[in-house]
Amino acid sequence: MIRTSLAAIAALALPASLSAQSTTQDQLEVRYDRALAAGYKALFLCSALANAQRNGVERTPESVEQWELTGVYSRIQPIMDELEYTVLPDAAGRVALVQVEWADDMPPRFAEGSHDQGCRLAPIGLDAPMPEMRVPALPGEERVRKGGGLTIPVKLIETHGGAAESPSHMLDPVIDRAFGADYGEGTRTTAVVVRHGEDRDGVLGQGRYAPGFGPDTPQRTWSVAKSIAATLIGAAVQRGEVKVTDTLAYGDWRWDARRSITIDNFLRMASGRYSDTPGNRTDPLYMGGALVEESATGWPLLHPPGTVFRYANNDTLMAVKAIEDTFDGYEPADLFADIGMTGTVAEIDWGTDYILSSQVWATAEDLAKLGQLYLDDGVTRNGKRLLPENWRDYVSTPSGPQPGNGFGYGASWWLFNDHQGIPGDTIAAMGNRGQFVVVVPSRDIVIVRRGEDPVGSRFDIVAFTRDVLASIP
């Protein structure tokens, strides 16, 4: 009697090319890096192009490659450089889909565009739906080809560039230096906007931009979105729908100590939960197309809530989940409309969750309006109280554990503490690659600096803020 093992039977059931395959951890990591690099490229191309179109301007794929897709993590940069992509428009000529090839035996990574909600990144391995394409090129359009990909029409719209045409100002020399290397070797400034008192809608508010960027050109805010998330939560507090002392009894959390974590703990990066990398990179979510639901919720508790500072994207994501029931009546788009941030979009994952730890696209002018809201104590320019009267004091109070890096941390806003030449009430929203919104209430000043700084370079926002303040009487 011949006995056949289950393994042998399984091998017979597989194609010959698969039955002999195996892999090592190193091989898995190499393949995973390729998948992540493709996802990063697909999402940034889609978001930069689609969100610019939404604002009535057009960026080219070459511009995105030059700015957003250079100077990124060394682990994926060389991979990303070699990956071919295809940009597909919908029937109206808007960016509908960006595909990036990464493996012969897997579907391309893709990001799907929406005219109103930016782009969302699909999970690895998902086949892309083909949009209803408008194939013939119209007069005034050009065809874009990349790496032998499909030829598709992309309408070219002139973008703003260079310095705004305005009378000279005492700030000009400082702003000029921001576009050079004086505030950090290798840094790349794309926009500077300064608002001051009655000039907030005048000369100082016009801003200065790198070529190819302008008042209507959105960029990803990165972690400035965390301060936007705190603002969204503040609006919910003002409406009486939540309190920062509320806890989040999420799913299985109700059975363990995580049920004691408050919204305040999350906002102060003090949940006490485990983070797998410094800064909690969340690559599976940002590049892999994973859901907030599966990537942010499962981390265990290591410290009592409120006792240890650990900067983590997942804390912001869970703070937002704590108020998600309020979105039926007031969602991020409503917040932006109330503030007047008409060029801003909060993007979602492949499901329905907002990625408000990073994935908001906004213009420099819109971020200045966010800062203005805090200067005006939470009251919009049309007189609507959007935030509680004490909200600015709340976000600028270092009542939780502190980072110990020279800056303080309030409720998802950074504090300048005792940096020489900068008032002690100064707060800032800060994000990767040099995104800054600095609010100085005692001087009635908002400073916005946008950049695409390469990994390893750092814009000296303390020195720049000090120089801006010194230049304004």
C-alpha positions in Angstrom: 0.0 0.0 0.0 1.4 3.4 -1.0 0.9 6.2 1.4 1.1 9.8 0.1 1.8 12.7 2.5 -0.5 15.7 2.6 2.5 17.9 1.6 3.1 15.7 -1.5 -0.6 15.9 -2.4 -0.5 19.7 -2.0 2.6 19.9 -4.2 0.9 17.9 -7.0 -2.0 20.3 -6.9 0.2 23.4 -7.6 1.7 24.5 -10.9 5.3 23.3 -11.2 6.5 27.0 -11.1 4.9 27.4 -7.6 5.4 24.0 -6.0 9.2 24.5 -5.8 9.1 28.1 -4.5 10.3 29.2 -1.1 11.6 32.5 0.2 13.8 34.0 3.0 13.1 36.9 5.3 15.6 39.0 3.4 13.8 38.2 0.1 10.5 39.1 1.7 11.9 42.4 2.9 13.2 43.3 -0.6 9.9 42.5 -2.2 8.0 44.4 0.5 10.2 47.5 0.0 9.4 47.4 -3.7 5.7 47.3 -2.9 6.0 50.2 -0.4 8.0 52.2 -2.8 5.4 51.7 -5.5 2.6 52.7 -3.2 4.4 55.8 -2.0 5.0 56.9 -5.7 1.4 56.1 -6.8 -0.2 58.0 -3.9 2.0 61.1 -4.1 1.6 61.4 -7.9 -2.1 61.0 -7.6 -2.6 63.4 -4.6 -0.3 66.1 -5.9 -1.8 66.1 -9.4 -5.5 65.6 -8.4 -5.5 68.1 -5.5 -3.9 70.8 -7.6 -6.5 70.2 -10.3 -9.2 70.6 -7.7 -7.8 74.0 -6.9 -7.7 75.1 -10.5 -4.0 74.7 -11.1 -2.0 71.9 -12.7 1.2 70.3 -11.7 3.1 68.0 -14.0 4.3 64.5 -13.0 7.9 65.8 -13.6 7.3 68.5 -10.9 6.1 65.9 -8.4 9.1 63.7 -9.2 11.4 66.7 -8.7 9.9 67.8 -5.3 7.8 65.2 -3.5 9.5 62.1 -4.9 13.1 63.1 -4.2 14.9 63.1 -0.8 12.6 60.5 0.7 13.6 57.5 2.8 16.9 55.9 1.7 15.3 52.5 1.9 12.8 53.2 -0.9 14.3 56.1 -2.9 16.5 54.1 -5.3 13.7 51.6 -5.8 11.1 54.3 -6.5 13.4 56.0 -9.0 13.3 53.0 -11.3 9.6 52.2 -11.1 7.4 53.0 -14.1 4.1 54.7 -13.6 1.0 55.6 -15.6 -1.4 58.5 -15.0 -4.9 57.9 -16.2 -7.6 60.6 -16.5 -11.3 60.3 -16.2 -13.8 61.4 -18.9 -13.5 65.0 -17.7 -9.8 65.0 -18.0 -9.2 64.9 -14.2 -6.6 62.5 -12.6 -8.5 59.3 -11.9 -5.9 56.7 -11.3 -2.1 56.4 -11.0 -0.6 52.9 -11.4 3.0 51.9 -10.6 4.5 48.6 -11.8 6.5 46.8 -9.1 6.4 43.0 -9.7 5.9 40.8 -12.8 3.5 38.5 -10.9 1.4 41.1 -9.1 -1.0 43.9 -10.1 0.5 47.4 -10.2 0.1 49.5 -7.0 -2.5 52.2 -7.6 -4.0 55.2 -6.1 -7.5 56.3 -7.0 -8.4 60.0 -7.4 -11.5 61.9 -6.5 -12.1 65.5 -7.5 -13.4 66.3 -4.0 -11.6 64.0 -1.7 -8.1 63.7 -3.0 -6.7 60.2 -3.5 -6.7 57.0 -1.6 -4.1 54.2 -1.8 -5.3 50.7 -2.6 -4.0 47.7 -0.6 -1.1 45.7 -2.1 -2.4 43.1 -4.6 -5.7 44.7 -5.6 -6.5 45.1 -9.3 -7.2 48.6 -10.4 -10.5 49.5 -12.0 -10.1 51.2 -15.3 -11.6 54.7 -15.4 -13.8 55.9 -18.2 -11.1 57.5 -20.2 -11.2 60.4 -22.7 -8.6 59.1 -25.2 -8.4 61.7 -28.0 -6.3 64.7 -27.1 -8.0 68.1 -27.3 -6.3 71.3 -28.6 -4.0 72.7 -26.0 -3.3 69.4 -24.4 -0.1 67.4 -24.3 0.3 63.6 -23.9 2.4 62.3 -21.0 4.4 59.1 -21.4 6.5 57.6 -18.7 8.6 54.5 -19.0 6.7 53.0 -21.9 3.4 53.3 -20.1 0.1 54.2 -21.6 -0.1 57.5 -23.5 -2.8 59.7 -21.9 -4.0 63.3 -22.2 -3.2 65.7 -19.4 -4.4 69.3 -19.6 -1.7 71.8 -18.8 -2.9 74.8 -16.7 -0.4 77.6 -15.9 0.7 77.6 -12.2 1.9 80.5 -10.1 5.6 80.8 -9.5 8.3 83.0 -8.1 7.8 85.9 -5.7 4.5 87.7 -5.5 4.5 91.1 -7.2 4.2 93.4 -4.2 6.1 96.4 -2.8 9.3 95.7 -1.0 9.1 95.0 2.7 11.5 94.8 5.6 10.8 91.0 5.7 12.1 90.5 2.1 15.8 89.8 3.1 14.7 87.2 5.7 12.3 85.5 3.3 15.0 85.5 0.6 17.3 83.6 2.9 14.6 81.0 3.5 14.7 80.1 -0.1 18.5 79.5 0.1 20.6 77.5 2.5 20.9 79.9 5.4 18.4 78.0 7.5 19.6 74.6 6.7 22.0 73.0 4.2 20.1 71.1 1.5 16.6 72.4 2.6 14.2 73.3 -0.2 11.6 75.9 0.6 8.5 76.0 -1.6 6.4 78.7 0.2 6.6 81.3 2.9 3.5 83.2 4.1 3.6 85.7 7.0 0.5 87.4 8.5 0.7 90.3 10.9 -2.1 92.3 12.5 -4.0 94.4 10.0 -1.6 93.2 7.2 -3.0 89.7 7.4 -4.9 90.2 4.2 -2.4 92.6 2.7 1.2 92.7 1.6 2.5 90.2 4.1 -0.3 87.7 3.4 0.6 87.4 -0.3 3.5 85.1 0.4 6.5 84.0 -1.6 6.7 80.8 -3.7 9.2 78.6 -5.4 8.8 78.3 -9.2 5.9 76.0 -10.0 4.2 76.7 -6.7 1.7 79.4 -5.8 -1.2 80.4 -3.6 -3.4 77.7 -4.9 -0.8 74.9 -5.0 -1.5 72.3 -2.2 1.2 70.2 -0.6 0.9 67.4 1.9 0.9 68.7 5.4 2.5 65.6 6.9 2.2 66.0 10.7 0.8 69.5 10.6 -2.4 67.4 10.1 -2.1 66.4 13.8 -2.8 70.0 14.8 -5.6 70.1 12.3 -7.0 67.0 14.0 -6.8 68.7 17.3 -8.7 71.7 15.8 -11.4 69.3 14.5 -11.7 67.8 18.0 -11.8 71.3 19.5 -14.8 72.1 17.2 -16.5 69.0 18.5 -15.9 70.1 22.1 -17.3 73.5 21.3 -20.5 71.9 19.9 -20.8 69.9 23.1 -20.5 66.5 21.4 -17.3 65.3 23.2 -15.0 66.1 26.1 -11.2 65.7 26.1 -11.6 63.6 29.2 -13.7 61.1 27.3 -12.2 57.6 27.0 -12.3 55.4 23.9 -13.9 52.0 24.6 -12.9 50.7 21.1 -13.7 47.1 20.3 -11.7 44.7 22.5 -10.2 47.7 24.4 -13.3 47.5 26.7 -11.8 44.3 28.2 -8.4 45.7 29.0 -6.6 48.7 30.5 -6.7 50.6 27.1 -10.3 51.6 27.9 -8.8 54.2 30.3 -7.0 56.1 27.6 -8.5 59.6 27.1 -8.7 61.8 24.1 -6.4 64.1 26.0 -3.8 61.3 26.3 -4.0 60.7 22.6 -3.6 64.4 21.8 -0.6 64.7 24.0 1.2 61.6 22.6 0.8 59.9 26.0 -1.4 57.0 25.4 1.2 54.6 26.8 0.8 52.2 23.9 3.7 50.4 22.1 5.1 51.9 18.9 7.2 49.7 16.6 9.5 52.4 15.2 10.8 55.8 16.4 8.1 58.3 15.4 5.8 55.4 14.6 6.3 55.5 10.8 3.1 53.5 10.0 4.5 52.4 6.6 1.7 49.8 6.2 -0.9 52.6 6.3 1.0 55.4 4.5 2.6 53.2 1.8 1.0 49.8 2.0 -2.6 50.7 1.6 -3.6 49.2 5.0 -6.6 50.5 6.8 -6.5 52.7 9.9 -8.8 50.1 11.4 -6.2 47.4 11.1 -3.0 49.4 11.5 -3.6 51.8 14.4 -5.9 50.0 16.8 -4.1 46.8 17.9 -1.0 48.1 19.7 -0.8 47.0 23.4 -0.4 49.2 26.5 3.2 49.4 27.9 2.9 52.4 30.3 0.0 53.9 32.4 -1.8 56.4 30.1 -0.5 60.0 30.6 2.9 59.0 32.0 5.3 58.7 29.0 5.7 60.9 25.9 6.0 58.8 22.8 5.4 60.6 19.5 3.1 58.3 17.5 0.9 58.7 14.4 -1.4 56.0 15.9 -2.3 58.2 18.9 -3.7 60.9 16.5 -5.5 58.3 14.5 -7.2 57.0 17.6 -8.1 60.5 18.8 -9.9 61.0 15.5 -11.6 57.6 15.8 -12.9 58.8 19.2 -15.0 61.5 17.5 -15.8 59.7 14.3 -19.5 59.4 15.3 -19.7 63.2 15.0 -18.7 63.2 11.3 -22.3 62.6 10.1 -23.1 66.1 11.2 -19.7 67.8 10.9 -16.7 66.3 9.0 -13.3 67.7 8.2 -14.6 69.4 5.0 -17.0 71.4 7.2 -14.2 72.5 9.4 -12.2 73.7 6.4 -15.2 75.6 5.0 -15.8 77.4 8.3 -12.1 78.4 8.5 -12.1 79.4 4.8 -9.5 76.7 3.9 -11.0 76.2 0.5 -7.9 74.6 -1.0 -7.6 71.9 1.6 -8.5 68.2 1.4 -8.4 65.5 4.1 -7.8 62.1 2.5 -9.0 58.7 3.6 -7.8 55.2 3.6 -9.2 52.5 1.3 -12.2 52.3 3.6 -13.7 55.3 5.2 -11.3 56.5 7.9 -9.5 59.9 7.6 -5.7 59.7 7.9 -5.5 62.9 9.9 -2.1 62.0 11.3 -0.5 63.1 8.0 -2.6 62.9 4.9 -4.1 66.4 4.5 -3.3 68.5 1.4 -3.4 72.2 2.0 -2.1 75.5 0.5 0.2 77.7 2.4 -2.5 80.4 2.5 -4.9 77.9 4.0 -2.5 77.0 6.8 -2.1 80.7 7.5 -5.9 80.8 8.0 -5.6 77.9 10.4 -3.0 79.9 12.4 -5.2 83.0 12.2 -8.0 81.0 13.8 -5.8 80.5 16.8 -4.7 84.1 16.9 -8.4 85.1 17.0 -9.1 82.7 19.9 -11.1 80.2 17.9 -13.5 82.7 16.2 -13.7 82.7 12.4 -13.4 85.8 10.3 -17.2 85.9 9.9 -17.7 85.9 13.7 -18.5 82.2 14.3 -17.0 80.7 17.5 -15.5 77.5 16.2 -13.3 76.5 19.2 -13.9 76.9 22.9 -12.7 80.1 24.5 -9.9 78.4 26.3 -8.9 76.1 23.5 -5.7 77.9 22.6 -4.6 77.8 26.2 -5.5 74.1 26.3 -3.4 73.1 23.3 -0.5 75.3 24.5 -0.4 73.9 28.0 2.4 71.3 28.6 0.3 69.3 31.1 1.4 65.9 29.9 4.8 64.3 29.7 7.3 66.2 27.6 9.6 65.1 24.6 12.8 66.5 26.1 14.2 67.7 22.7 14.2 71.4 23.4 10.6 71.9 22.3 7.6 71.4 24.5 4.3 69.6 23.5 0.8 70.6 24.3 -2.3 69.0 22.8 -1.0 68.2 19.3 0.8 71.6 19.0 4.5 72.1 19.6 5.7 74.7 22.1 8.8 76.9 21.7 9.4 77.1 25.4 12.3 79.4 26.2 14.1 79.8 22.9 15.8 83.1 22.9 14.1 85.9 21.0 10.8 84.1 20.7 7.8 84.9 23.0 6.9 82.1 25.4 3.3 81.9 24.1 4.5 80.7 20.6 3.0 77.5 19.4 3.6 75.6 16.2 2.3 72.8 14.0 5.2 70.9 12.5 5.4 68.3 9.8 7.9 66.1 7.9 9.9 67.6 5.1 9.8 71.1 6.7 6.1 72.0 7.1 5.6 74.7 9.8 2.7 76.9 11.0 4.0 79.1 13.8 1.5 81.2 15.8 2.7 84.0 18.0 -0.3 85.4 19.8 1.5 88.2 21.7 2.8 89.6 18.4 -0.3 88.8 16.4 1.8 87.0 13.8 1.4 83.8 11.9 4.4 82.3 10.0 4.0 79.5 7.4 6.9 77.8 5.9 6.4 74.9 3.4 9.1 72.8 2.0 10.2 69.5 0.5 13.3 69.0 2.5 15.3 65.8 1.9 15.7 63.3 4.6 18.8 64.3 6.7 18.3 68.1 6.2 16.4 70.2 8.6 15.1 73.7 8.3 15.9 75.8 11.4 12.4 77.1 12.2 13.7 78.6 15.5 16.2 80.8 13.8 13.8 81.7 11.0 11.0 82.6 13.4 13.4 84.7 15.5 14.5 86.6 12.3 11.0 87.2 11.1 9.9 88.5 14.5 13.0 90.8 14.7 12.1 92.2 11.2 8.6 93.3 12.2 8.2 96.3 14.4 
